[in-house]
Amino acid sequence: MAYKTVNPYTNEIEHEYPQTTNEEVEKTLAAAYELYLRWRNGDELEARKQIITRLGELLRAKKHEMGALITHDMGKLIGEAEGEVELCASFCDYYVQRADEFLAPTPIYTASGNAYVLHQATGVLMAVEPWNFPFYQIARVFIPNFLAGNPMVLKDASNCPTSAQTFADLVSEAGAPTGSLTNLFVDYDQVGQIIADKRVQGVCLTGSERGGRSVATEAAKSLKKSTMELGGNDAFIVLPDADIDQLTDVIFAARLYNAGQVCTSSKRFIIPDNLYDEFLKRAKEIFSNVKMGDPMDPSTTLAPMNSKKAKEKLQKQVDLAIENGATVVYGNQPVKGLAGQFFMPTILTDIDRDNPIFDQEMFGPVMAVYKYHDVKEAIALANDSSYGLGSTVFGTDIARARQVAAQIDTGMTWINSGWASLPELPFGGVKHSGYGRELAEQGFKSFVNDHLVYEPE
């Protein structure tokens, strides 16, 4: 597996990295396990909190430098990349403030004696993370587990290796001991060997459904706990009473942020017939006014996709949709004058349930729009998906929007907002979007042992 940074804007190879040897893997696991043995009884929490505080300071001090690195790795707009770095710093703040609370013993009230639950580290973890948020995806699993006392081994996406290694280097610079977070340039056979190692107690993955199946299978073979976030085909339900002007302000971020390469971005827009034509008019205007160009230029509004492979896959999906009856309302034209991996924003309609693209995630700047007459029809359409990560309900009557939100089969629903990620909000989905949660207290305790201690009278 070749680990290299190919700048999606220039198409130039900027960095290449050699594959990690099996001897290096063994050295990593030995160091991580030794560290776990130091931490498993709750020792050194204050020291770990100081390290994470320092990590947050480094992230903020180097925000532009780190953002530029992300942009060169996978093409993200520099403003979005800097925002990602700042979000990671906020994770540091949140978990340092909450670590003592989350790890405090929980008393159990019983008339039969005394009982309480200790929240303890479980061991070394394997993290398999993607390219679309190169710092954020690592931070949201590493920071809480480091504070809980679980050292982590990282296998990141092969197309953003510089970001992964730099984040691990920042952790070391913050004062973390060897073994806390080790980034490895391993192939999938080595990943399987790491998961099977008795010193490893769990695995967390964010990625494709195919990747999740493979890693979850390896974890299951060794009876290792796993959490999976496997993408989504998120529905954006607009209710008939929605404020069209307010809705217009949300469309760009909901669909085109990070060039549409967000697991929780809205991909299926389900619009009532009374707003359908006006919605398409405004969406077309927004899509036609994007400025594609150098992602390091603050005036650029739409970045290239992360790779040639991703761009070609998306084009095949759009072509398949059209071959099976979809209508192109806007886009699906070659981008001229730019050498990078740019994909023209595209709006598709008339995708029926027999269209093979109906139940596929299109990971890029493509919007699928559906029309409905009755809200029950909209809910049924939203739920007619193999995925269940996030969703949006947009309307003026908040009570009604909440009623609709409760009927959507997803792990997360936003009301009058495209999508959001904050350290205090649990993140995860259902169905083929995976299982388990990251962030918030739920994420902090995903790989924590709830150890009962009971003294009967």
C-alpha positions as a LaTeX table, in Angstrom:
\begin{tabular}{lrrr}
\hline
Residue & $x$ (\AA) & $y$ (\AA) & $z$ (\AA) \\
\hline
Met1 & 0.00 & 0.00 & 0.00 \\
Ala2 & 1.60 & 3.27 & $-1.16$ \\
Tyr3 & 1.37 & 6.12 & 1.34 \\
Lys4 & 1.87 & 9.42 & $-0.45$ \\
Thr5 & 0.55 & 12.94 & $-0.60$ \\
Val6 & $-0.67$ & 13.81 & $-4.09$ \\
Asn7 & $-1.86$ & 17.42 & $-4.02$ \\
Pro8 & $-5.38$ & 17.30 & $-5.56$ \\
Tyr9 & $-4.99$ & 20.85 & $-6.89$ \\
Thr10 & $-1.62$ & 20.48 & $-8.61$ \\
Asn11 & $-1.65$ & 16.66 & $-9.08$ \\
Glu12 & 1.97 & 16.66 & $-7.88$ \\
Ile13 & 3.42 & 14.08 & $-5.48$ \\
Glu14 & 4.64 & 16.06 & $-2.47$ \\
His15 & 5.58 & 13.33 & 0.03 \\
Glu16 & 6.06 & 9.56 & 0.04 \\
Tyr17 & 6.46 & 7.25 & 3.02 \\
Pro18 & 7.88 & 3.72 & 3.31 \\
Gln19 & 5.70 & 0.94 & 4.64 \\
Thr20 & 6.08 & 0.11 & 8.31 \\
Thr21 & 7.92 & $-3.16$ & 8.90 \\
Asn22 & 6.60 & $-5.97$ & 11.09 \\
Glu23 & 9.49 & $-5.32$ & 13.47 \\
Glu24 & 8.35 & $-1.71$ & 13.82 \\
Val25 & 4.80 & $-2.88$ & 14.47 \\
Glu26 & 6.01 & $-5.14$ & 17.28 \\
Lys27 & 8.05 & $-2.33$ & 18.82 \\
Thr28 & 4.98 & $-0.09$ & 18.70 \\
Leu29 & 2.69 & $-2.63$ & 20.36 \\
Ala30 & 5.24 & $-3.34$ & 23.07 \\
Ala31 & 5.60 & 0.35 & 23.92 \\
Ala32 & 1.85 & 0.94 & 23.88 \\
Tyr33 & 1.12 & $-2.05$ & 26.11 \\
Glu34 & 3.80 & $-1.04$ & 28.61 \\
Leu35 & 2.18 & 2.38 & 28.77 \\
Tyr36 & $-1.25$ & 0.84 & 29.35 \\
Leu37 & 0.13 & $-1.11$ & 32.30 \\
Arg38 & 1.27 & 2.19 & 33.82 \\
Trp39 & $-2.13$ & 3.79 & 33.33 \\
Arg40 & $-4.67$ & 1.02 & 33.91 \\
Asn41 & $-5.24$ & 1.78 & 37.58 \\
Gly42 & $-6.01$ & 5.43 & 36.91 \\
Asp43 & $-2.47$ & 6.72 & 37.42 \\
Glu44 & $-1.13$ & 9.86 & 35.73 \\
Leu45 & $-4.50$ & 11.36 & 34.79 \\
Glu46 & $-3.38$ & 14.84 & 35.82 \\
Ala47 & $-0.27$ & 14.50 & 33.68 \\
Arg48 & $-2.36$ & 13.37 & 30.70 \\
Lys49 & $-4.69$ & 16.33 & 31.15 \\
Gln50 & $-1.72$ & 18.69 & 31.03 \\
Ile51 & $-0.52$ & 17.04 & 27.82 \\
Ile52 & $-3.91$ & 17.44 & 26.15 \\
Thr53 & $-4.08$ & 21.06 & 27.30 \\
Arg54 & $-0.69$ & 21.60 & 25.67 \\
Leu55 & $-1.88$ & 19.82 & 22.52 \\
Gly56 & $-4.77$ & 22.27 & 22.27 \\
Glu57 & $-2.35$ & 25.18 & 22.63 \\
Leu58 & $-0.13$ & 23.80 & 19.85 \\
Leu59 & $-3.08$ & 23.29 & 17.53 \\
Arg60 & $-4.19$ & 26.88 & 17.97 \\
Ala61 & $-0.68$ & 28.31 & 17.70 \\
Lys62 & $-0.05$ & 26.39 & 14.48 \\
Lys63 & $-3.55$ & 26.60 & 13.03 \\
His64 & $-2.57$ & 28.06 & 9.66 \\
Glu65 & 0.46 & 25.80 & 9.27 \\
Met66 & $-1.55$ & 22.70 & 10.10 \\
Gly67 & $-4.46$ & 23.85 & 7.93 \\
Ala68 & $-2.16$ & 24.32 & 4.94 \\
Leu69 & $-0.77$ & 20.84 & 5.46 \\
Ile70 & $-4.30$ & 19.38 & 5.41 \\
Thr71 & $-5.12$ & 21.35 & 2.26 \\
His72 & $-2.07$ & 20.00 & 0.46 \\
Asp73 & $-2.85$ & 16.45 & 1.60 \\
Met74 & $-6.49$ & 16.21 & 0.48 \\
Gly75 & $-7.53$ & 19.49 & $-1.13$ \\
Lys76 & $-9.75$ & 21.10 & 1.49 \\
Leu77 & $-10.27$ & 24.88 & 1.40 \\
Ile78 & $-7.78$ & 26.57 & 3.71 \\
Gly79 & $-10.56$ & 28.21 & 5.74 \\
Glu80 & $-12.26$ & 24.85 & 6.24 \\
Ala81 & $-8.92$ & 23.26 & 7.16 \\
Glu82 & $-8.18$ & 25.92 & 9.76 \\
Gly83 & $-11.68$ & 25.42 & 11.16 \\
Glu84 & $-10.96$ & 21.71 & 11.46 \\
Val85 & $-7.80$ & 22.41 & 13.46 \\
Glu86 & $-9.70$ & 24.76 & 15.77 \\
Leu87 & $-12.41$ & 22.12 & 16.28 \\
Cys88 & $-9.73$ & 19.64 & 17.37 \\
Ala89 & $-8.47$ & 22.18 & 19.90 \\
Ser90 & $-12.00$ & 22.47 & 21.28 \\
Phe91 & $-11.98$ & 18.70 & 21.85 \\
Cys92 & $-8.91$ & 19.22 & 24.03 \\
Asp93 & $-10.74$ & 21.85 & 26.09 \\
Tyr94 & $-13.88$ & 19.78 & 26.50 \\
Tyr95 & $-12.31$ & 16.49 & 27.52 \\
Val96 & $-9.80$ & 18.02 & 29.91 \\
Gln97 & $-12.71$ & 19.73 & 31.66 \\
Arg98 & $-14.81$ & 16.55 & 31.77 \\
Ala99 & $-12.27$ & 13.77 & 32.30 \\
Asp100 & $-12.56$ & 13.66 & 36.09 \\
Glu101 & $-16.35$ & 13.63 & 35.88 \\
Phe102 & $-16.43$ & 10.86 & 33.25 \\
Leu103 & $-13.93$ & 8.68 & 35.16 \\
Ala104 & $-15.37$ & 9.20 & 38.64 \\
Pro105 & $-16.80$ & 6.00 & 40.21 \\
Thr106 & $-20.58$ & 5.74 & 39.83 \\
Pro107 & $-22.40$ & 4.66 & 43.00 \\
Ile108 & $-25.18$ & 2.10 & 42.72 \\
Tyr109 & $-27.86$ & 2.32 & 45.35 \\
Thr110 & $-28.91$ & $-1.10$ & 46.59 \\
Ala111 & $-30.45$ & $-2.25$ & 49.88 \\
Ser112 & $-28.34$ & $-5.40$ & 49.76 \\
Gly113 & $-24.99$ & $-3.71$ & 50.47 \\
Asn114 & $-22.56$ & $-1.29$ & 48.89 \\
Ala115 & $-21.86$ & $-1.14$ & 45.16 \\
Tyr116 & $-20.16$ & 1.16 & 42.70 \\
Val117 & $-18.81$ & 1.08 & 39.15 \\
Leu118 & $-15.23$ & 2.00 & 38.31 \\
His119 & $-14.57$ & 3.38 & 34.83 \\
Gln120 & $-11.20$ & 2.00 & 33.79 \\
Ala121 & $-8.99$ & 1.77 & 30.73 \\
Thr122 & $-9.19$ & $-1.47$ & 28.75 \\
Gly123 & $-5.94$ & $-1.54$ & 26.77 \\
Val124 & $-4.29$ & $-0.67$ & 23.49 \\
Leu125 & $-6.65$ & 0.39 & 20.69 \\
Met126 & $-6.35$ & 0.24 & 16.91 \\
Ala127 & $-7.78$ & 3.23 & 15.01 \\
Val128 & $-8.44$ & 3.08 & 11.26 \\
Glu129 & $-9.29$ & 6.56 & 10.03 \\
Pro130 & $-10.17$ & 8.29 & 6.71 \\
Trp131 & $-8.86$ & 11.19 & 4.66 \\
Asn132 & $-11.75$ & 13.68 & 4.57 \\
Phe133 & $-11.01$ & 15.24 & 7.99 \\
Pro134 & $-7.37$ & 14.26 & 8.54 \\
Phe135 & $-6.94$ & 15.86 & 11.99 \\
Tyr136 & $-10.52$ & 15.74 & 13.28 \\
Gln137 & $-11.00$ & 12.02 & 12.73 \\
Ile138 & $-7.88$ & 11.23 & 14.73 \\
Ala139 & $-8.56$ & 13.78 & 17.45 \\
Arg140 & $-12.07$ & 12.62 & 18.23 \\
Val141 & $-10.91$ & 9.09 & 19.06 \\
Phe142 & $-7.42$ & 9.75 & 20.38 \\
Ile143 & $-8.07$ & 12.56 & 22.88 \\
Pro144 & $-10.78$ & 10.85 & 24.98 \\
Asn145 & $-9.02$ & 7.48 & 24.93 \\
Phe146 & $-5.67$ & 9.00 & 25.90 \\
Leu147 & $-7.33$ & 10.63 & 28.91 \\
Ala148 & $-9.11$ & 7.36 & 29.76 \\
Gly149 & $-5.75$ & 5.56 & 29.66 \\
Asn150 & $-5.98$ & 3.66 & 26.37 \\
Pro151 & $-2.87$ & 4.04 & 24.15 \\
Met152 & $-3.64$ & 4.07 & 20.43 \\
Val153 & $-2.11$ & 2.70 & 17.23 \\
Leu154 & $-3.19$ & 4.55 & 14.09 \\
Lys155 & $-3.61$ & 3.40 & 10.49 \\
Asp156 & $-4.71$ & 6.43 & 8.49 \\
Ala157 & $-5.77$ & 6.75 & 4.85 \\
Ser158 & $-2.96$ & 6.24 & 2.37 \\
Asn159 & $-3.61$ & 9.57 & 0.63 \\
Cys160 & $-3.21$ & 11.84 & 3.68 \\
Pro161 & $-0.10$ & 10.41 & 5.39 \\
Thr162 & 1.51 & 13.76 & 6.10 \\
Ser163 & $-1.48$ & 14.91 & 8.16 \\
Ala164 & $-1.54$ & 11.69 & 10.18 \\
Gln165 & 2.17 & 11.75 & 10.94 \\
Thr166 & 2.10 & 15.44 & 11.79 \\
Phe167 & $-0.77$ & 14.97 & 14.25 \\
Ala168 & 1.13 & 12.15 & 15.95 \\
Asp169 & 4.23 & 14.37 & 16.06 \\
Leu170 & 2.18 & 17.16 & 17.69 \\
Val171 & 1.05 & 14.71 & 20.37 \\
Ser172 & 4.70 & 13.91 & 21.09 \\
Glu173 & 5.59 & 17.59 & 21.09 \\
Ala174 & 2.86 & 18.16 & 23.67 \\
Gly175 & 4.73 & 15.79 & 25.99 \\
Ala176 & 2.95 & 12.47 & 25.50 \\
Pro177 & 5.13 & 9.45 & 26.31 \\
Thr178 & 6.21 & 7.02 & 23.61 \\
Gly179 & 3.37 & 4.65 & 22.77 \\
Ser180 & 0.56 & 7.14 & 23.40 \\
Leu181 & $-0.27$ & 7.54 & 19.70 \\
Thr182 & 1.79 & 5.85 & 17.02 \\
Asn183 & 1.03 & 6.39 & 13.36 \\
Leu184 & 1.91 & 3.38 & 11.21 \\
Phe185 & 2.10 & 3.08 & 7.42 \\
Val186 & 0.75 & $-0.47$ & 7.35 \\
Asp187 & $-1.21$ & $-2.55$ & 4.85 \\
Tyr188 & $-4.48$ & $-4.32$ & 5.61 \\
Asp189 & $-2.81$ & $-7.66$ & 6.35 \\
Gln190 & $-0.80$ & $-5.91$ & 9.06 \\
Val191 & $-3.97$ & $-4.24$ & 10.35 \\
Gly192 & $-5.51$ & $-7.69$ & 10.78 \\
Gln193 & $-2.44$ & $-8.89$ & 12.65 \\
Ile194 & $-2.51$ & $-5.87$ & 14.95 \\
Ile195 & $-6.21$ & $-6.36$ & 15.75 \\
Ala196 & $-5.59$ & $-10.05$ & 16.53 \\
Asp197 & $-2.71$ & $-9.27$ & 18.90 \\
Lys198 & $-3.69$ & $-10.03$ & 22.50 \\
Arg199 & $-2.36$ & $-6.67$ & 23.66 \\
Val200 & $-4.98$ & $-4.87$ & 21.55 \\
Gln201 & $-8.42$ & $-4.67$ & 23.11 \\
Gly202 & $-10.50$ & $-2.71$ & 20.62 \\
Val203 & $-10.71$ & $-1.12$ & 17.20 \\
Cys204 & $-12.46$ & 2.03 & 15.98 \\
Leu205 & $-12.99$ & 2.80 & 12.31 \\
Thr206 & $-14.43$ & 5.59 & 10.22 \\
Gly207 & $-14.60$ & 4.77 & 6.54 \\
Ser208 & $-16.48$ & 2.95 & 3.84 \\
Glu209 & $-19.02$ & 0.20 & 4.36 \\
Arg210 & $-16.63$ & $-2.21$ & 2.66 \\
Gly211 & $-13.75$ & $-1.23$ & 4.95 \\
Gly212 & $-15.99$ & $-1.49$ & 7.98 \\
Arg213 & $-17.07$ & $-5.01$ & 7.12 \\
Ser214 & $-13.46$ & $-6.09$ & 6.73 \\
Val215 & $-12.19$ & $-4.55$ & 9.96 \\
Ala216 & $-15.26$ & $-5.55$ & 11.98 \\
Thr217 & $-14.80$ & $-9.13$ & 10.78 \\
Glu218 & $-11.19$ & $-9.12$ & 11.96 \\
Ala219 & $-12.26$ & $-7.72$ & 15.32 \\
Ala220 & $-15.03$ & $-10.29$ & 15.70 \\
Lys221 & $-12.63$ & $-13.15$ & 15.01 \\
Ser222 & $-10.67$ & $-12.16$ & 18.11 \\
Leu223 & $-13.72$ & $-11.05$ & 20.14 \\
Lys224 & $-12.50$ & $-7.46$ & 20.19 \\
Lys225 & $-14.92$ & $-4.60$ & 20.73 \\
Ser226 & $-15.32$ & $-2.26$ & 17.76 \\
Thr227 & $-17.05$ & 0.98 & 16.83 \\
Met228 & $-17.88$ & 1.74 & 13.20 \\
Glu229 & $-18.86$ & 4.96 & 11.40 \\
Leu230 & $-19.45$ & 3.96 & 7.81 \\
Gly231 & $-20.88$ & 6.94 & 6.02 \\
Gly232 & $-24.42$ & 7.86 & 5.10 \\
Asn233 & $-26.94$ & 8.95 & 2.53 \\
Asp234 & $-28.42$ & 11.66 & 4.72 \\
Ala235 & $-31.89$ & 13.00 & 4.02 \\
Phe236 & $-32.75$ & 16.69 & 4.28 \\
Ile237 & $-36.52$ & 16.96 & 4.76 \\
Val238 & $-38.00$ & 20.37 & 4.06 \\
Leu239 & $-41.43$ & 20.80 & 5.64 \\
Pro240 & $-44.19$ & 22.72 & 3.79 \\
Asp241 & $-44.00$ & 25.68 & 6.21 \\
Ala242 & $-40.23$ & 26.17 & 5.78 \\
Asp243 & $-38.85$ & 29.68 & 5.35 \\
Ile244 & $-37.34$ & 29.51 & 1.86 \\
Asp245 & $-34.93$ & 32.38 & 2.54 \\
Gln246 & $-33.62$ & 30.73 & 5.70 \\
Leu247 & $-33.37$ & 27.45 & 3.82 \\
Thr248 & $-31.37$ & 29.09 & 1.04 \\
Asp249 & $-28.76$ & 30.20 & 3.54 \\
Val250 & $-28.14$ & 26.57 & 4.56 \\
Ile251 & $-27.97$ & 24.84 & 1.17 \\
Phe252 & $-24.29$ & 25.51 & 0.41 \\
Ala253 & $-22.90$ & 24.28 & 3.73 \\
Ala254 & $-25.31$ & 21.33 & 3.83 \\
Arg255 & $-24.17$ & 19.96 & 0.49 \\
Leu256 & $-20.94$ & 21.59 & $-0.73$ \\
Tyr257 & $-18.82$ & 21.97 & 2.42 \\
Asn258 & $-15.55$ & 20.05 & 1.97 \\
Ala259 & $-16.54$ & 19.58 & $-1.69$ \\
Gly260 & $-19.45$ & 17.45 & $-0.49$ \\
Gln261 & $-17.07$ & 14.89 & 1.00 \\
Val262 & $-18.66$ & 14.68 & 4.46 \\
Cys263 & $-20.31$ & 11.56 & 5.87 \\
Thr264 & $-23.05$ & 13.65 & 7.48 \\
Ser265 & $-23.58$ & 16.16 & 4.69 \\
Ser266 & $-27.08$ & 16.17 & 3.22 \\
Lys267 & $-27.24$ & 14.14 & 0.04 \\
Arg268 & $-30.97$ & 13.58 & $-0.52$ \\
Phe269 & $-33.09$ & 16.73 & $-0.41$ \\
Ile270 & $-36.77$ & 15.86 & 0.06 \\
Ile271 & $-38.86$ & 18.90 & $-0.88$ \\
Pro272 & $-42.64$ & 19.54 & $-0.62$ \\
Asp273 & $-44.43$ & 20.24 & $-3.89$ \\
Asn274 & $-45.30$ & 23.80 & $-2.81$ \\
Leu275 & $-41.58$ & 24.69 & $-2.54$ \\
Tyr276 & $-40.06$ & 22.31 & $-5.07$ \\
Asp277 & $-39.66$ & 24.61 & $-8.08$ \\
Glu278 & $-38.37$ & 27.53 & $-6.00$ \\
Phe279 & $-35.92$ & 25.25 & $-4.17$ \\
Leu280 & $-34.48$ & 23.98 & $-7.45$ \\
Lys281 & $-34.18$ & 27.53 & $-8.76$ \\
Arg282 & $-32.24$ & 28.66 & $-5.69$ \\
Ala283 & $-30.10$ & 25.53 & $-5.47$ \\
Lys284 & $-29.15$ & 25.94 & $-9.13$ \\
Glu285 & $-28.18$ & 29.56 & $-8.51$ \\
Ile286 & $-26.00$ & 28.58 & $-5.53$ \\
Phe287 & $-24.31$ & 25.76 & $-7.43$ \\
Ser288 & $-23.67$ & 27.94 & $-10.48$ \\
Asn289 & $-21.98$ & 30.67 & $-8.43$ \\
Val290 & $-19.27$ & 28.59 & $-6.80$ \\
Lys291 & $-15.68$ & 29.63 & $-7.46$ \\
Met292 & $-13.38$ & 26.70 & $-8.12$ \\
Gly293 & $-9.65$ & 27.26 & $-7.86$ \\
Asp294 & $-6.64$ & 27.13 & $-5.57$ \\
Pro295 & $-7.87$ & 25.86 & $-2.17$ \\
Met296 & $-5.17$ & 27.95 & $-0.51$ \\
Asp297 & $-6.82$ & 31.10 & $-1.92$ \\
Pro298 & $-9.41$ & 32.40 & 0.60 \\
Ser299 & $-11.64$ & 33.56 & $-2.28$ \\
Thr300 & $-12.09$ & 30.00 & $-3.60$ \\
Thr301 & $-15.43$ & 28.52 & $-2.51$ \\
Leu302 & $-15.30$ & 24.98 & $-3.91$ \\
Ala303 & $-12.24$ & 22.78 & $-3.50$ \\
Pro304 & $-11.13$ & 19.89 & $-5.71$ \\
Met305 & $-12.06$ & 16.39 & $-4.70$ \\
Asn306 & $-9.44$ & 14.49 & $-2.76$ \\
Ser307 & $-8.16$ & 12.30 & $-5.58$ \\
Lys308 & $-8.55$ & 11.30 & $-9.20$ \\
Lys309 & $-9.93$ & 7.94 & $-8.06$ \\
Ala310 & $-12.68$ & 9.61 & $-6.02$ \\
Lys311 & $-13.60$ & 11.95 & $-8.89$ \\
Glu312 & $-13.84$ & 9.07 & $-11.35$ \\
Lys313 & $-16.00$ & 7.03 & $-8.97$ \\
Leu314 & $-18.43$ & 9.92 & $-8.53$ \\
Gln315 & $-18.66$ & 10.46 & $-12.29$ \\
Lys316 & $-19.51$ & 6.79 & $-12.79$ \\
Gln317 & $-22.28$ & 7.10 & $-10.19$ \\
Val318 & $-23.75$ & 10.17 & $-11.87$ \\
Asp319 & $-23.58$ & 8.45 & $-15.27$ \\
Leu320 & $-25.31$ & 5.38 & $-13.83$ \\
Ala321 & $-28.07$ & 7.53 & $-12.33$ \\
Ile322 & $-28.67$ & 9.25 & $-15.68$ \\
Glu323 & $-28.65$ & 5.97 & $-17.60$ \\
Asn324 & $-31.45$ & 4.81 & $-15.33$ \\
Gly325 & $-33.70$ & 7.84 & $-15.71$ \\
Ala326 & $-32.29$ & 10.64 & $-13.56$ \\
Thr327 & $-32.54$ & 14.21 & $-14.90$ \\
Val328 & $-29.65$ & 16.66 & $-14.74$ \\
Val329 & $-31.01$ & 20.00 & $-13.54$ \\
Tyr330 & $-27.56$ & 21.53 & $-13.34$ \\
Gly331 & $-23.93$ & 20.52 & $-13.79$ \\
Asn332 & $-22.34$ & 17.28 & $-14.92$ \\
Gln333 & $-20.00$ & 19.12 & $-17.28$ \\
Pro334 & $-16.19$ & 18.94 & $-17.45$ \\
Val335 & $-14.40$ & 21.65 & $-15.51$ \\
Lys336 & $-12.23$ & 23.53 & $-17.98$ \\
Gly337 & $-9.12$ & 25.54 & $-17.29$ \\
Leu338 & $-8.21$ & 23.79 & $-14.02$ \\
Ala339 & $-5.87$ & 20.83 & $-13.77$ \\
Gly340 & $-6.91$ & 19.63 & $-10.31$ \\
Gln341 & $-9.52$ & 17.05 & $-9.37$ \\
Phe342 & $-12.50$ & 19.37 & $-9.70$ \\
Phe343 & $-16.06$ & 18.10 & $-10.13$ \\
Met344 & $-18.72$ & 20.49 & $-11.34$ \\
Pro345 & $-21.51$ & 20.79 & $-8.74$ \\
Thr346 & $-24.45$ & 18.76 & $-10.03$ \\
Ile347 & $-28.16$ & 18.57 & $-9.23$ \\
Leu348 & $-30.13$ & 15.43 & $-10.10$ \\
Thr349 & $-33.87$ & 14.79 & $-9.97$ \\
Asp350 & $-36.21$ & 11.95 & $-11.00$ \\
Ile351 & $-34.28$ & 9.25 & $-9.17$ \\
Asp352 & $-36.83$ & 6.53 & $-8.47$ \\
Arg353 & $-36.47$ & 3.52 & $-6.22$ \\
Asp354 & $-35.51$ & 1.30 & $-9.15$ \\
Asn355 & $-32.51$ & 3.47 & $-9.99$ \\
Pro356 & $-29.37$ & 1.66 & $-8.74$ \\
Ile357 & $-28.05$ & 4.97 & $-7.38$ \\
Phe358 & $-31.11$ & 5.40 & $-5.12$ \\
Asp359 & $-29.45$ & 3.61 & $-2.20$ \\
Gln360 & $-25.84$ & 4.65 & $-2.84$ \\
Glu361 & $-23.87$ & 7.40 & $-1.11$ \\
Met362 & $-22.50$ & 9.93 & $-3.62$ \\
Phe363 & $-19.46$ & 11.34 & $-1.85$ \\
Gly364 & $-18.94$ & 14.65 & $-3.59$ \\
Pro365 & $-20.72$ & 17.82 & $-4.81$ \\
Val366 & $-23.85$ & 16.10 & $-6.15$ \\
Met367 & $-27.35$ & 16.84 & $-4.85$ \\
Ala368 & $-30.29$ & 14.47 & $-5.36$ \\
Val369 & $-33.68$ & 16.19 & $-5.08$ \\
Tyr370 & $-37.02$ & 14.45 & $-4.48$ \\
Lys371 & $-40.57$ & 15.83 & $-4.45$ \\
Tyr372 & $-43.32$ & 14.85 & $-2.01$ \\
His373 & $-46.91$ & 15.89 & $-1.25$ \\
Asp374 & $-47.56$ & 14.43 & 2.21 \\
Val375 & $-45.11$ & 14.54 & 5.15 \\
Lys376 & $-45.66$ & 10.82 & 5.77 \\
Glu377 & $-44.36$ & 10.24 & 2.26 \\
Ala378 & $-41.26$ & 12.32 & 3.05 \\
Ile379 & $-40.55$ & 10.33 & 6.21 \\
Ala380 & $-40.95$ & 7.03 & 4.37 \\
Leu381 & $-38.59$ & 8.22 & 1.65 \\
Ala382 & $-36.00$ & 9.35 & 4.18 \\
Asn383 & $-36.14$ & 5.98 & 5.92 \\
Asp384 & $-35.97$ & 3.99 & 2.67 \\
Ser385 & $-32.19$ & 3.69 & 2.87 \\
Ser386 & $-29.60$ & 1.18 & 3.96 \\
Tyr387 & $-27.88$ & 4.01 & 5.80 \\
Gly388 & $-28.82$ & 5.79 & 9.00 \\
Leu389 & $-26.16$ & 8.29 & 9.99 \\
Gly390 & $-27.64$ & 11.80 & 10.06 \\
Ser391 & $-30.63$ & 13.77 & 8.81 \\
Thr392 & $-32.10$ & 17.25 & 8.79 \\
Val393 & $-35.66$ & 18.46 & 9.31 \\
Phe394 & $-36.28$ & 22.04 & 8.19 \\
Gly395 & $-39.43$ & 23.95 & 9.12 \\
Thr396 & $-40.90$ & 26.94 & 10.95 \\
Asp397 & $-43.04$ & 24.95 & 13.41 \\
Ile398 & $-40.36$ & 23.56 & 15.71 \\
Ala399 & $-42.75$ & 21.26 & 17.56 \\
Arg400 & $-43.76$ & 19.69 & 14.26 \\
Ala401 & $-40.13$ & 19.45 & 13.15 \\
Arg402 & $-39.28$ & 17.60 & 16.37 \\
Gln403 & $-42.16$ & 15.16 & 15.76 \\
Val404 & $-40.80$ & 14.41 & 12.30 \\
Ala405 & $-37.23$ & 14.14 & 13.59 \\
Ala406 & $-38.27$ & 11.45 & 16.05 \\
Gln407 & $-39.53$ & 9.30 & 13.17 \\
Ile408 & $-36.29$ & 9.29 & 11.16 \\
Asp409 & $-34.19$ & 6.12 & 11.42 \\
Thr410 & $-30.81$ & 7.76 & 11.99 \\
Gly411 & $-28.33$ & 8.23 & 14.79 \\
Met412 & $-28.48$ & 12.03 & 14.55 \\
Thr413 & $-30.97$ & 14.64 & 13.36 \\
Trp414 & $-30.45$ & 18.38 & 13.05 \\
Ile415 & $-33.35$ & 20.82 & 13.00 \\
Asn416 & $-32.97$ & 23.84 & 10.69 \\
Ser417 & $-29.30$ & 23.11 & 10.19 \\
Gly418 & $-27.33$ & 21.08 & 7.71 \\
Trp419 & $-24.98$ & 19.20 & 10.03 \\
Ala420 & $-22.68$ & 19.93 & 12.94 \\
Ser421 & $-19.98$ & 18.33 & 15.05 \\
Leu422 & $-19.25$ & 19.51 & 18.56 \\
Pro423 & $-17.35$ & 17.72 & 21.33 \\
Glu424 & $-20.41$ & 17.56 & 23.59 \\
Leu425 & $-22.65$ & 15.95 & 20.90 \\
Pro426 & $-22.47$ & 12.16 & 20.45 \\
Phe427 & $-21.69$ & 11.13 & 16.88 \\
Gly428 & $-22.72$ & 7.89 & 15.17 \\
Gly429 & $-25.39$ & 6.06 & 13.25 \\
Val430 & $-27.50$ & 2.95 & 12.77 \\
Lys431 & $-28.11$ & 0.39 & 10.01 \\
His432 & $-25.24$ & 0.29 & 7.48 \\
Ser433 & $-23.88$ & 3.56 & 8.85 \\
Gly434 & $-22.33$ & 1.58 & 11.67 \\
Tyr435 & $-22.61$ & 1.28 & 15.43 \\
Gly436 & $-21.22$ & 2.81 & 18.57 \\
Arg437 & $-20.69$ & 6.48 & 19.31 \\
Glu438 & $-17.79$ & 8.92 & 19.30 \\
Leu439 & $-17.54$ & 12.29 & 21.09 \\
Ala440 & $-19.39$ & 13.38 & 24.24 \\
Glu441 & $-19.52$ & 11.08 & 27.28 \\
Gln442 & $-20.67$ & 8.16 & 25.13 \\
Gly443 & $-17.55$ & 8.41 & 23.00 \\
Phe444 & $-15.30$ & 8.83 & 26.01 \\
Lys445 & $-16.62$ & 5.56 & 27.45 \\
Ser446 & $-16.72$ & 3.50 & 24.23 \\
Phe447 & $-13.60$ & 1.59 & 25.30 \\
Val448 & $-13.84$ & 2.02 & 29.06 \\
Asn449 & $-14.43$ & $-0.96$ & 31.34 \\
Asp450 & $-17.43$ & $-0.43$ & 33.63 \\
His451 & $-16.02$ & $-2.45$ & 36.51 \\
Leu452 & $-18.57$ & $-3.32$ & 39.20 \\
Val453 & $-17.37$ & $-3.51$ & 42.80 \\
Tyr454 & $-19.97$ & $-4.97$ & 45.20 \\
Glu455 & $-19.89$ & $-5.55$ & 48.95 \\
Pro456 & $-22.97$ & $-7.44$ & 50.19 \\
Glu457 & $-24.07$ & $-6.83$ & 53.76 \\
\hline
\end{tabular}
